[in-house]
Amino acid sequence: MRVLALCVSNSARSQMAEGFLHAMAGDRERCIEAGMDDYIAKPILPVDVQAVIERLCSGTNLAPVPYDPEQVPLIDMRVIDELRELDGPSSASLLASLLHDYLREAPTTIGDIKHLSDRREAAPLAARAHKLGGISASLGARGVADVCRRIEQQVAAGDLTSLPSLVDQLEMRFARTRAELQRLA
């Protein structure tokens, strides 16, 4: 699924940004090279959309940022803050409930991913990694989402040799993420 933002200005050329709900590393660079002016990947936060629209309408150009998996933050606090804002003053915390469910269910999914990786079952492995990555990104667990995306990429490329290492990274990132999310909930 794609989301487009268009800003019509007085210039001869309209400014465009594209957002992908199922983005992969390198997609941003490909969009910029193809003529897009900016790019947003999931989770698509209102603050990010507003920033891109303001940047495009002001004429400020944004140079592509190279992808470095070591620089991906473990937790995206902007997502956590957005979810906290949804909590009502007299209701149970939506954030705490979502994080509780995630922390309860993710270990089973990671176990499934490990099992599918060991058995080299590419299609269901990619589907499980995609699902966990999307849920993780939606809850601000960017480190876990990033490893899931890389698993998907390796499966899509037909290269299953690095899967054991990626699954180990996924388990380690989730352990660190769990500790951090429990502190935040």
LUMNU-649540 format. One record per residue: x, y, z of N, C-alpha, C in turn; residue number from 1. Coordinates in steps of 0.1 Angstrom, whole numbers. Layout:
+-------+-------+-------+-------+-------+-------+-------+-------+-------+-----+
|   n_u |   n_v |   n_w |  ca_u |  ca_v |  ca_w |   c_u |   c_v |   c_w | num |
+-------+-------+-------+-------+-------+-------+-------+-------+-------+-----+
|     X |     Y |     Z |     X |     Y |     Z |     X |     Y |     Z | NUM |
...
+-------+-------+-------+-------+-------+-------+-------+-------+-------+-----+
This chain:
+-------+-------+-------+-------+-------+-------+-------+-------+-------+-----+
|   n_u |   n_v |   n_w |  ca_u |  ca_v |  ca_w |   c_u |   c_v |   c_w | num |
+-------+-------+-------+-------+-------+-------+-------+-------+-------+-----+
|     8 |   -12 |     0 |     0 |     0 |     0 |     9 |    12 |     0 |   1 |
|     5 |    22 |    -8 |    13 |    35 |    -8 |     4 |    46 |    -4 |   2 |
|    11 |    56 |     1 |     5 |    69 |     5 |    12 |    80 |    -1 |   3 |
|     5 |    88 |    -8 |    11 |   100 |   -15 |     7 |   113 |    -9 |   4 |
|    17 |   122 |    -8 |    14 |   136 |    -4 |    18 |   145 |   -15 |   5 |
|    10 |   154 |   -18 |    13 |   163 |   -29 |    11 |   178 |   -24 |   6 |
|    21 |   186 |   -27 |    21 |   200 |   -23 |    22 |   208 |   -36 |   7 |
|    11 |   215 |   -39 |    12 |   224 |   -51 |    17 |   237 |   -47 |   8 |
|    27 |   242 |   -54 |    33 |   254 |   -51 |    33 |   263 |   -63 |   9 |
|    38 |   275 |   -62 |    39 |   284 |   -73 |    49 |   280 |   -84 |  10 |
|    58 |   271 |   -80 |    68 |   267 |   -90 |    62 |   259 |  -101 |  11 |
|    70 |   256 |  -111 |    65 |   249 |  -123 |    63 |   234 |  -120 |  12 |
|    69 |   230 |  -109 |    68 |   215 |  -106 |    62 |   213 |   -92 |  13 |
|    53 |   204 |   -91 |    47 |   200 |   -78 |    57 |   192 |   -71 |  14 |
|    56 |   193 |   -58 |    64 |   185 |   -49 |    57 |   172 |   -45 |  15 |
|    64 |   161 |   -45 |    58 |   148 |   -41 |    66 |   140 |   -31 |  16 |
|    59 |   134 |   -22 |    65 |   125 |   -12 |    57 |   112 |   -13 |  17 |
|    64 |   101 |   -11 |    57 |    88 |   -11 |    60 |    81 |     2 |  18 |
|    50 |    75 |     7 |    51 |    67 |    20 |    48 |    53 |    17 |  19 |
|    55 |    43 |    22 |    52 |    29 |    20 |    49 |    23 |    33 |  20 |
|    39 |    15 |    33 |    35 |     7 |    45 |    44 |    -5 |    47 |  21 |
|    49 |   -10 |    36 |    58 |   -22 |    36 |    71 |   -18 |    30 |  22 |
|    78 |    -9 |    37 |    91 |    -4 |    31 |   102 |   -13 |    35 |  23 |
|   112 |   -13 |    26 |   124 |   -21 |    28 |   136 |   -11 |    27 |  24 |
|   147 |   -15 |    32 |   159 |    -7 |    31 |   163 |    -5 |    17 |  25 |
|   166 |     7 |    13 |   169 |    10 |    -1 |   157 |    16 |    -8 |  26 |
|   145 |    15 |    -3 |   133 |    20 |   -10 |   134 |    35 |   -10 |  27 |
|   138 |    42 |     0 |   139 |    56 |     1 |   148 |    61 |   -10 |  28 |
|   160 |    55 |   -11 |   170 |    59 |   -21 |   164 |    58 |   -35 |  29 |
|   157 |    46 |   -38 |   151 |    44 |   -51 |   141 |    54 |   -54 |  30 |
|   133 |    58 |   -44 |   122 |    68 |   -47 |   128 |    81 |   -50 |  31 |
|   139 |    85 |   -42 |   145 |    98 |   -45 |   152 |    98 |   -59 |  32 |
|   158 |    87 |   -62 |   165 |    86 |   -75 |   154 |    86 |   -87 |  33 |
|   142 |    81 |   -84 |   132 |    81 |   -94 |   125 |    94 |   -95 |  34 |
|   128 |   104 |   -87 |   123 |   117 |   -88 |   114 |   122 |   -77 |  35 |
|   111 |   113 |   -67 |   103 |   118 |   -56 |   112 |   128 |   -48 |  36 |
|   105 |   136 |   -41 |   112 |   147 |   -33 |   114 |   142 |   -18 |  37 |
|   106 |   133 |   -13 |   108 |   128 |     0 |   101 |   115 |     2 |  38 |
|   103 |   109 |    13 |    98 |    95 |    15 |    95 |    93 |    30 |  39 |
|    85 |    86 |    33 |    81 |    82 |    47 |    79 |    67 |    48 |  40 |
|    84 |    61 |    57 |    82 |    46 |    59 |    74 |    44 |    72 |  41 |
|    67 |    33 |    72 |    59 |    29 |    84 |    68 |    28 |    96 |  42 |
|    63 |    32 |   108 |    50 |    37 |   110 |    49 |    52 |   106 |  43 |
|    38 |    55 |    99 |    36 |    68 |    94 |    29 |    76 |   104 |  44 |
|    36 |    85 |   111 |    31 |    93 |   121 |    27 |   107 |   116 |  45 |
|    16 |   112 |   122 |    11 |   125 |   117 |    22 |   136 |   118 |  46 |
|    31 |   135 |   128 |    41 |   145 |   129 |    51 |   144 |   117 |  47 |
|    54 |   132 |   113 |    63 |   130 |   101 |    56 |   135 |    88 |  48 |
|    44 |   132 |    87 |    37 |   137 |    75 |    37 |   152 |    74 |  49 |
|    34 |   158 |    86 |    34 |   173 |    87 |    48 |   179 |    84 |  50 |
|    58 |   172 |    89 |    72 |   177 |    86 |    75 |   176 |    72 |  51 |
|    71 |   165 |    65 |    75 |   164 |    51 |    67 |   174 |    43 |  52 |
|    54 |   176 |    46 |    46 |   186 |    38 |    52 |   200 |    40 |  53 |
|    56 |   203 |    52 |    62 |   217 |    55 |    75 |   218 |    47 |  54 |
|    83 |   208 |    48 |    96 |   208 |    41 |    94 |   210 |    26 |  55 |
|    85 |   202 |    20 |    82 |   203 |     6 |    77 |   216 |     2 |  56 |
|    67 |   221 |     9 |    61 |   234 |     6 |    71 |   246 |     8 |  57 |
|    81 |   244 |    16 |    90 |   255 |    18 |   102 |   254 |     8 |  58 |
|   102 |   243 |     0 |   113 |   242 |   -10 |   126 |   237 |    -5 |  59 |
|   126 |   232 |     8 |   138 |   227 |    14 |   140 |   213 |     8 |  60 |
|   152 |   210 |     3 |   155 |   197 |    -2 |   161 |   188 |     8 |  61 |
|   159 |   175 |     8 |   164 |   166 |    17 |   173 |   156 |    10 |  62 |
|   185 |   155 |    14 |   194 |   145 |     8 |   191 |   132 |    13 |  63 |
|   192 |   121 |     5 |   190 |   108 |    10 |   200 |   104 |    21 |  64 |
|   194 |    97 |    31 |   202 |    93 |    42 |   206 |    78 |    40 |  65 |
|   219 |    75 |    40 |   223 |    61 |    38 |   218 |    52 |    49 |  66 |
|   214 |    40 |    46 |   209 |    30 |    56 |   221 |    24 |    63 |  67 |
|   220 |    24 |    77 |   230 |    18 |    85 |   222 |    11 |    96 |  68 |
|   221 |    -3 |    96 |   214 |   -10 |   105 |   219 |    -8 |   120 |  69 |
|   231 |    -5 |   122 |   236 |    -3 |   135 |   231 |    10 |   141 |  70 |
|   226 |    19 |   133 |   221 |    32 |   138 |   206 |    32 |   140 |  71 |
|   200 |    21 |   138 |   185 |    21 |   140 |   183 |    21 |   155 |  72 |
|   175 |    30 |   160 |   173 |    30 |   175 |   164 |    18 |   179 |  73 |
|   166 |    14 |   191 |   159 |     3 |   196 |   144 |     6 |   197 |  74 |
|   141 |    18 |   203 |   127 |    22 |   205 |   125 |    36 |   198 |  75 |
|   114 |    37 |   191 |   111 |    50 |   185 |   101 |    57 |   195 |  76 |
|   107 |    66 |   202 |    99 |    73 |   213 |    88 |    82 |   207 |  77 |
|    89 |    86 |   195 |    78 |    93 |   189 |    65 |    85 |   188 |  78 |
|    67 |    72 |   185 |    55 |    63 |   184 |    50 |    61 |   198 |  79 |
|    58 |    59 |   208 |    54 |    57 |   222 |    46 |    69 |   226 |  80 |
|    51 |    81 |   223 |    45 |    93 |   227 |    31 |    95 |   221 |  81 |
|    30 |    91 |   208 |    18 |    92 |   200 |     7 |    83 |   207 |  82 |
|    12 |    71 |   210 |     3 |    61 |   217 |    -2 |    66 |   231 |  83 |
|     8 |    72 |   238 |     4 |    77 |   251 |    -6 |    88 |   250 |  84 |
|    -6 |    96 |   240 |   -15 |   107 |   238 |   -29 |   102 |   236 |  85 |
|   -31 |    89 |   232 |   -44 |    83 |   230 |   -51 |    79 |   243 |  86 |
|   -43 |    78 |   254 |   -48 |    74 |   267 |   -57 |    85 |   272 |  87 |
|   -69 |    81 |   277 |   -78 |    91 |   283 |   -74 |    92 |   298 |  88 |
|   -78 |   103 |   304 |   -75 |   105 |   318 |   -81 |    95 |   328 |  89 |
|   -93 |    90 |   324 |  -100 |    81 |   333 |  -101 |    66 |   328 |  90 |
|   -94 |    63 |   318 |   -95 |    50 |   312 |   -81 |    42 |   314 |  91 |
|   -82 |    29 |   312 |   -70 |    21 |   313 |   -60 |    25 |   302 |  92 |
|   -48 |    24 |   304 |   -38 |    28 |   294 |   -38 |    19 |   282 |  93 |
|   -41 |    25 |   270 |   -40 |    18 |   258 |   -26 |    13 |   255 |  94 |
|   -16 |    22 |   257 |    -2 |    19 |   255 |     2 |     6 |   263 |  95 |
|    -2 |     6 |   276 |     2 |    -5 |   285 |    -5 |   -18 |   280 |  96 |
|   -17 |   -17 |   275 |   -24 |   -29 |   270 |   -18 |   -34 |   257 |  97 |
|   -15 |   -25 |   248 |    -8 |   -29 |   236 |     5 |   -35 |   238 |  98 |
|    13 |   -29 |   247 |    27 |   -34 |   249 |    26 |   -48 |   257 |  99 |
|    16 |   -49 |   266 |    15 |   -62 |   273 |    12 |   -73 |   263 | 100 |
|     2 |   -71 |   253 |    -1 |   -81 |   243 |    11 |   -84 |   234 | 101 |
|    18 |   -73 |   230 |    30 |   -75 |   222 |    40 |   -84 |   229 | 102 |
|    43 |   -80 |   241 |    54 |   -87 |   248 |    50 |  -101 |   252 | 103 |
|    37 |  -104 |   252 |    32 |  -118 |   255 |    33 |  -126 |   242 | 104 |
|    30 |  -120 |   231 |    28 |  -128 |   218 |    41 |  -128 |   210 | 105 |
|    49 |  -118 |   211 |    61 |  -118 |   202 |    71 |  -130 |   204 | 106 |
|    73 |  -134 |   216 |    82 |  -146 |   218 |    78 |  -158 |   210 | 107 |
|    65 |  -161 |   209 |    59 |  -172 |   202 |    62 |  -170 |   187 | 108 |
|    60 |  -158 |   182 |    63 |  -155 |   168 |    78 |  -156 |   165 | 109 |
|    86 |  -152 |   174 |   101 |  -153 |   172 |   105 |  -168 |   172 | 110 |
|    98 |  -176 |   180 |   101 |  -190 |   180 |    97 |  -196 |   167 | 111 |
|    85 |  -192 |   162 |    81 |  -197 |   148 |    91 |  -193 |   138 | 112 |
|    96 |  -180 |   138 |   106 |  -176 |   128 |   118 |  -184 |   129 | 113 |
|   123 |  -187 |   141 |   135 |  -195 |   143 |   132 |  -209 |   137 | 114 |
|   121 |  -215 |   140 |   118 |  -229 |   135 |   117 |  -229 |   120 | 115 |
|   110 |  -219 |   114 |   109 |  -218 |    99 |   122 |  -216 |    93 | 116 |
|   131 |  -208 |    99 |   144 |  -205 |    94 |   152 |  -218 |    94 | 117 |
|   152 |  -226 |   105 |   159 |  -238 |   106 |   154 |  -248 |    95 | 118 |
|   142 |  -248 |    92 |   136 |  -257 |    82 |   137 |  -251 |    68 | 119 |
|   141 |  -239 |    67 |   143 |  -232 |    54 |   130 |  -231 |    46 | 120 |
|   119 |  -228 |    54 |   106 |  -226 |    48 |   104 |  -211 |    45 | 121 |
|   108 |  -207 |    33 |   109 |  -193 |    30 |    96 |  -185 |    30 | 122 |
|    86 |  -190 |    24 |    74 |  -182 |    23 |    67 |  -179 |    37 | 123 |
|    65 |  -190 |    45 |    59 |  -187 |    58 |    69 |  -179 |    67 | 124 |
|    82 |  -181 |    65 |    92 |  -173 |    73 |    90 |  -158 |    69 | 125 |
|    90 |  -155 |    57 |    88 |  -141 |    53 |    75 |  -135 |    58 | 126 |
|    64 |  -143 |    58 |    51 |  -138 |    62 |    52 |  -135 |    77 | 127 |
|    58 |  -144 |    85 |    59 |  -142 |   100 |    68 |  -130 |   103 | 128 |
|    79 |  -129 |    96 |    88 |  -118 |    98 |    81 |  -104 |    94 | 129 |
|    73 |  -105 |    84 |    66 |   -93 |    79 |    56 |   -89 |    90 | 130 |
|    48 |   -98 |    95 |    38 |   -96 |   105 |    44 |   -90 |   118 | 131 |
|    55 |   -97 |   123 |    61 |   -92 |   135 |    68 |   -78 |   133 | 132 |
|    74 |   -76 |   121 |    80 |   -63 |   118 |    70 |   -52 |   118 | 133 |
|    58 |   -54 |   112 |    48 |   -44 |   111 |    42 |   -41 |   125 | 134 |
|    39 |   -51 |   133 |    34 |   -48 |   146 |    45 |   -41 |   154 | 135 |
|    57 |   -45 |   153 |    68 |   -39 |   161 |    70 |   -24 |   157 | 136 |
|    70 |   -21 |   144 |    71 |    -8 |   140 |    59 |     1 |   145 | 137 |
|    47 |    -5 |   145 |    35 |     3 |   149 |    36 |     6 |   164 | 138 |
|    44 |    -2 |   172 |    45 |     0 |   186 |    58 |     7 |   190 | 139 |
|    66 |    11 |   180 |    78 |    18 |   183 |    90 |     9 |   185 | 140 |
|    89 |    -4 |   183 |   100 |   -13 |   185 |   108 |   -14 |   172 | 141 |
|   115 |    -3 |   169 |   122 |    -2 |   156 |   133 |   -12 |   154 | 142 |
|   140 |   -15 |   165 |   151 |   -24 |   164 |   147 |   -38 |   159 | 143 |
|   136 |   -43 |   165 |   130 |   -56 |   161 |   124 |   -55 |   147 | 144 |
|   117 |   -44 |   144 |   112 |   -42 |   130 |   123 |   -42 |   120 | 145 |
|   134 |   -36 |   123 |   145 |   -35 |   113 |   151 |   -49 |   110 | 146 |
|   153 |   -58 |   120 |   158 |   -71 |   118 |   147 |   -79 |   110 | 147 |
|   135 |   -77 |   113 |   124 |   -85 |   105 |   125 |   -81 |    91 | 148 |
|   127 |   -68 |    88 |   128 |   -63 |    74 |   140 |   -70 |    67 | 149 |
|   151 |   -71 |    74 |   163 |   -77 |    68 |   160 |   -92 |    66 | 150 |
|   153 |   -98 |    74 |   150 |  -112 |    72 |   141 |  -113 |    59 | 151 |
|   131 |  -105 |    58 |   123 |  -105 |    46 |   131 |  -102 |    34 | 152 |
|   141 |   -93 |    34 |   149 |   -90 |    23 |   157 |  -102 |    19 | 153 |
|   163 |  -109 |    28 |   171 |  -121 |    25 |   163 |  -132 |    19 | 154 |
|   151 |  -134 |    24 |   142 |  -144 |    18 |   138 |  -140 |     4 | 155 |
|   135 |  -127 |     2 |   131 |  -123 |   -11 |   142 |  -124 |   -21 | 156 |
|   155 |  -122 |   -17 |   166 |  -124 |   -25 |   170 |  -138 |   -27 | 157 |
|   164 |  -147 |   -20 |   167 |  -161 |   -22 |   180 |  -165 |   -14 | 158 |
|   184 |  -157 |    -6 |   197 |  -159 |     2 |   193 |  -163 |    16 | 159 |
|   193 |  -176 |    19 |   190 |  -180 |    32 |   202 |  -183 |    41 | 160 |
|   214 |  -181 |    36 |   226 |  -184 |    43 |   228 |  -175 |    56 | 161 |
|   223 |  -163 |    56 |   225 |  -154 |    67 |   214 |  -155 |    77 | 162 |
|   204 |  -163 |    75 |   192 |  -164 |    83 |   196 |  -167 |    98 | 163 |
|   204 |  -177 |   101 |   207 |  -180 |   115 |   213 |  -168 |   122 | 164 |
|   221 |  -160 |   116 |   227 |  -148 |   122 |   216 |  -138 |   124 | 165 |
|   207 |  -136 |   115 |   196 |  -126 |   116 |   186 |  -130 |   127 | 166 |
|   183 |  -143 |   128 |   174 |  -148 |   138 |   181 |  -146 |   152 | 167 |
|   194 |  -148 |   153 |   200 |  -145 |   166 |   199 |  -130 |   169 | 168 |
|   201 |  -122 |   159 |   200 |  -107 |   161 |   186 |  -104 |   166 | 169 |
|   176 |  -110 |   159 |   162 |  -108 |   163 |   160 |  -112 |   178 | 170 |
|   165 |  -123 |   182 |   163 |  -127 |   196 |   170 |  -117 |   205 | 171 |
|   181 |  -113 |   202 |   189 |  -103 |   211 |   182 |   -90 |   211 | 172 |
|   177 |   -85 |   199 |   171 |   -72 |   199 |   157 |   -73 |   207 | 173 |
|   150 |   -84 |   205 |   138 |   -85 |   213 |   140 |   -85 |   228 | 174 |
|   150 |   -92 |   232 |   153 |   -92 |   247 |   156 |   -78 |   252 | 175 |
|   164 |   -70 |   244 |   167 |   -56 |   249 |   154 |   -48 |   248 | 176 |
|   146 |   -50 |   237 |   134 |   -43 |   235 |   124 |   -46 |   246 | 177 |
|   123 |   -58 |   250 |   113 |   -62 |   260 |   117 |   -54 |   273 | 178 |
|   129 |   -54 |   277 |   133 |   -47 |   289 |   129 |   -32 |   288 | 179 |
|   132 |   -26 |   277 |   129 |   -12 |   276 |   114 |    -9 |   275 | 180 |
|   106 |   -17 |   268 |    92 |   -15 |   267 |    85 |   -18 |   281 | 181 |
|    90 |   -28 |   289 |    85 |   -30 |   302 |    87 |   -18 |   311 | 182 |
|    98 |   -11 |   309 |   101 |     1 |   317 |    92 |    12 |   313 | 183 |
|    88 |    13 |   300 |    80 |    24 |   295 |    65 |    22 |   297 | 184 |
|    61 |    10 |   298 |    46 |     7 |   299 |    40 |    12 |   312 | 185 |
+-------+-------+-------+-------+-------+-------+-------+-------+-------+-----+
